């Protein structure tokens, strides 16, 4: 299990992140505690973390961990902007989706000159391509850069029977790859975007790599700690590669770890019960 988490303190995550930087990868530190009853302690943890982050580090935050309270997550984002630290806003389950969607779209307005806030789009949702389109229009209207992280989806196991999710994997793949194609062909007239493809799917990553070589828009890539490390190492010669590094008290990381287990069967194979 410890192959996939950094430890229980941010110093462990920073130590691992420094090793990744030496391998030409960029760490995204994620305090993977998802408890709305601990919003203040989550805020204090991130506030302490970003005071210690070296250069080239980013953070990931989950708005529900702050109970969607602006008094907690806005100061974190503003401090990160002052320190030039990229912020990746992680996705939420369907119960919190509308709140997440509305708030994270507004947070894109912080991308005045550079896209340092990245909103996550779960491409297994039937409405994700429309959401992507609407947010790009929002950025155009507000004269801000577009920052995005594309994932297939994190809540399949708990939401697979709900109507907002594609019933077949092929449809999700088509949605994910359509976003890559439309962005690459500049169908959205993007200016200075930052698009991160967070995927362990070989076809999608190779598709992004192909368009990096043939169009003016460049995709970055991301993978989870302990997953596809060697595969993505080859990408670092021509693309930016980010690595999600989770840390936190182990017993409080169970919701995060459970989703990772369901998403990635390879993790099951490596566990020793």
C-alpha positions in Angstrom: 0.0 0.0 0.0 2.8 2.4 0.8 3.9 2.4 -2.8 0.9 4.6 -3.5 1.1 7.1 -0.6 3.9 9.2 0.6 3.4 8.9 4.4 1.5 10.6 7.1 3.2 14.0 7.1 3.9 16.6 4.4 7.6 16.3 5.0 7.3 12.7 3.6 5.5 14.1 0.5 8.1 16.8 -0.1 10.9 14.4 0.3 9.4 12.1 -2.4 8.6 15.2 -4.5 12.2 16.3 -4.5 13.2 12.8 -5.9 10.6 13.2 -8.6 12.0 16.6 -9.6 15.4 15.1 -10.0 13.7 12.7 -12.5 12.2 15.7 -14.4 8.7 15.2 -13.0 6.6 17.7 -11.1 4.9 16.8 -7.8 1.3 17.6 -6.9 0.9 17.3 -3.1 -2.5 16.1 -2.0 -3.5 16.1 1.7 -5.9 13.2 1.1 -8.3 13.7 4.0 -11.9 14.0 2.9 -13.8 14.8 6.1 -16.1 17.8 6.1 -16.1 17.8 9.9 -12.4 18.6 9.8 -12.5 21.7 7.6 -10.5 23.9 9.9 -7.8 21.3 10.4 -7.6 20.7 6.7 -7.2 24.4 6.2 -4.5 24.6 8.8 -2.7 21.6 7.2 -2.7 23.2 3.7 -1.7 26.6 5.2 1.3 25.0 6.8 2.1 22.9 3.8 2.3 25.7 1.3 4.6 27.6 3.6 7.1 24.8 3.2 6.7 23.9 -0.5 9.8 24.2 -2.6 9.8 25.5 -6.2 8.1 23.4 -8.9 5.6 21.9 -6.4 1.8 22.1 -6.9 -1.1 21.2 -4.6 -4.4 19.4 -5.1 -7.4 20.4 -3.0 -10.9 19.0 -2.6 -13.5 21.7 -2.0 -15.7 19.3 0.0 -12.8 18.8 2.5 -13.3 22.5 3.3 -17.1 21.9 3.4 -17.3 24.3 0.4 -16.6 27.1 2.8 -15.0 30.1 1.0 -13.5 31.3 4.2 -11.2 28.2 4.1 -10.3 27.6 0.4 -10.1 31.1 -0.9 -7.2 32.1 1.4 -5.4 28.9 0.3 -5.8 29.8 -3.4 -4.8 33.4 -2.9 -1.7 32.4 -1.0 -0.8 29.9 -3.7 -1.3 32.6 -6.4 1.1 34.9 -4.5 3.7 32.1 -4.3 3.2 30.9 -7.9 2.0 27.5 -6.8 -0.4 25.7 -9.1 -3.7 24.5 -7.6 -5.5 21.4 -8.9 -9.1 21.3 -7.8 -10.2 17.7 -7.5 -13.5 16.3 -8.6 -16.5 15.5 -6.3 -19.2 12.9 -6.3 -22.5 13.6 -8.0 -24.2 14.7 -4.7 -21.8 17.6 -4.5 -21.3 18.0 -8.3 -23.4 21.2 -8.9 -21.8 23.0 -6.0 -18.4 21.9 -7.1 -19.0 22.9 -10.7 -20.3 26.3 -10.0 -17.5 27.2 -7.5 -14.6 25.8 -9.5 -15.8 27.6 -12.6 -15.7 30.9 -10.7 -12.2 30.0 -9.4 -10.9 30.0 -13.0 -11.2 33.8 -12.8 -7.9 33.7 -10.8 -6.1 32.8 -14.0 -5.6 36.4 -15.0 -2.3 36.0 -16.8 -1.4 32.3 -16.4 -3.5 29.3 -15.7 -2.5 28.3 -12.2 -6.0 27.1 -11.1 -6.9 23.8 -12.8 -10.5 22.5 -12.7 -11.1 18.7 -13.0 -13.4 17.3 -15.6 -14.7 13.7 -15.2 -15.1 12.6 -18.7 -17.4 9.6 -17.8 -20.1 12.2 -17.1 -22.4 12.8 -20.0 -22.3 16.5 -19.4 -18.5 16.9 -19.3 -17.9 18.0 -22.8 -20.6 20.7 -22.4 -19.1 21.7 -19.1 -15.7 22.0 -20.7 -17.2 24.1 -23.5 -19.1 26.4 -21.1 -16.0 27.0 -18.9 -13.9 27.9 -21.9 -16.5 30.4 -22.9 -16.4 31.7 -19.3 -12.7 32.2 -19.6 -13.1 34.0 -22.9 -15.7 36.4 -21.5 -13.6 37.1 -18.3 -10.3 37.4 -20.2 -8.6 34.6 -18.1 -6.6 31.6 -19.1 -8.1 28.2 -19.1 -6.7 25.5 -16.7 -8.0 22.0 -16.8 -7.3 18.4 -15.7 -9.1 15.7 -17.6 -9.8 12.4 -15.8 -12.1 9.6 -16.7 -13.8 9.6 -13.3 -13.3 8.8 -9.7 -16.7 7.6 -8.5 -17.6 4.8 -10.9 -18.1 2.1 -8.2 -20.7 4.2 -6.3 -22.4 5.9 -9.2 -22.3 3.4 -12.1 -26.1 3.0 -12.0 -26.9 6.7 -12.1 -28.0 8.3 -15.3 -25.3 11.0 -15.5 -22.6 8.5 -16.2 -22.0 6.7 -19.5 -23.0 3.1 -19.4 -20.1 1.8 -21.5 -16.4 2.4 -21.2 -16.1 3.0 -24.9 -18.4 6.0 -24.5 -16.2 7.4 -21.7 -13.1 6.8 -23.9 -14.8 8.6 -26.8 -15.6 11.5 -24.5 -12.1 11.8 -23.1 -10.5 11.5 -26.5 -13.0 14.0 -28.1 -11.9 16.6 -25.6 -8.2 16.0 -26.6 -9.1 16.3 -30.3 -11.2 19.4 -29.9 -8.6 21.2 -27.9 -5.8 20.1 -30.2 -7.7 21.3 -33.3 -8.2 24.6 -31.5 -12.0 24.3 -31.9 -12.3 26.4 -28.7 -9.9 29.2 -29.8 -7.9 28.8 -26.6 -5.2 31.3 -25.6 -2.4 30.2 -23.3 -4.3 27.2 -21.9 -2.9 24.5 -19.5 -4.5 21.1 -20.1 -3.3 18.1 -18.0 -4.3 14.6 -19.1 -4.5 12.6 -15.9 -4.8 9.1 -17.3 -3.3 5.7 -17.2 -4.9 4.8 -20.5 -2.3 4.2 -23.2 -4.3 5.2 -26.2 -5.3 8.6 -24.6 -1.8 9.4 -23.5 -0.4 8.5 -26.9 -3.1 10.6 -28.6 -2.1 13.6 -26.4 1.6 12.9 -27.3 0.8 12.8 -31.0 -1.0 16.1 -30.9 1.9 17.6 -28.9 4.1 16.8 -31.9 1.7 17.9 -34.6 -0.2 21.0 -33.3 0.6 24.2 -31.5 -1.3 23.2 -28.3 0.7 21.2 -25.8 -0.8 18.8 -23.3 0.8 18.0 -19.9 0.4 14.6 -18.3 -0.2 13.3 -14.8 -0.2 9.9 -13.1 -0.7 8.7 -9.6 2.2 7.9 -7.3 3.3 4.3 -7.9 1.3 3.9 -11.1 2.9 3.9 -14.6 6.1 5.5 -13.3 8.4 4.0 -15.9 5.9 4.5 -18.7 5.6 8.3 -18.1 9.3 8.7 -17.4 9.8 8.5 -21.2 7.4 11.4 -21.6 9.6 13.8 -19.6 12.0 14.3 -22.5 9.3 16.3 -24.4 6.4 17.0 -22.1 5.6 18.1 -18.5 4.6 15.2 -16.3 3.0 15.6 -12.9 2.7 13.0 -10.2 -0.1 13.0 -7.6 1.4 12.4 -4.2 -1.1 11.7 -1.4 -0.3 11.9 2.3 -2.2 12.1 5.6 -3.2 10.2 8.6 -3.7 6.7 7.3 -7.1 6.0 8.9 -8.4 9.3 7.5 -7.3 8.5 3.9 -9.7 5.5 3.5 -12.2 7.3 1.2 -9.4 8.4 -1.1 -7.6 5.0 -1.0 -10.9 3.1 -1.5 -11.6 5.0 -4.7 -8.0 4.3 -6.0 -8.5 0.6 -5.3 -11.6 0.4 -7.3 -10.2 2.5 -10.1 -6.9 0.5 -10.4 -7.1 -3.3 -10.2 -3.3 -3.4 -10.4 -3.2 -2.1 -6.8 -5.3 -5.1 -5.6 -2.8 -7.5 -7.2 0.1 -5.9 -5.3 -1.5 -5.9 -1.8 -0.7 -8.6 0.7 -3.5 -9.3 3.1 
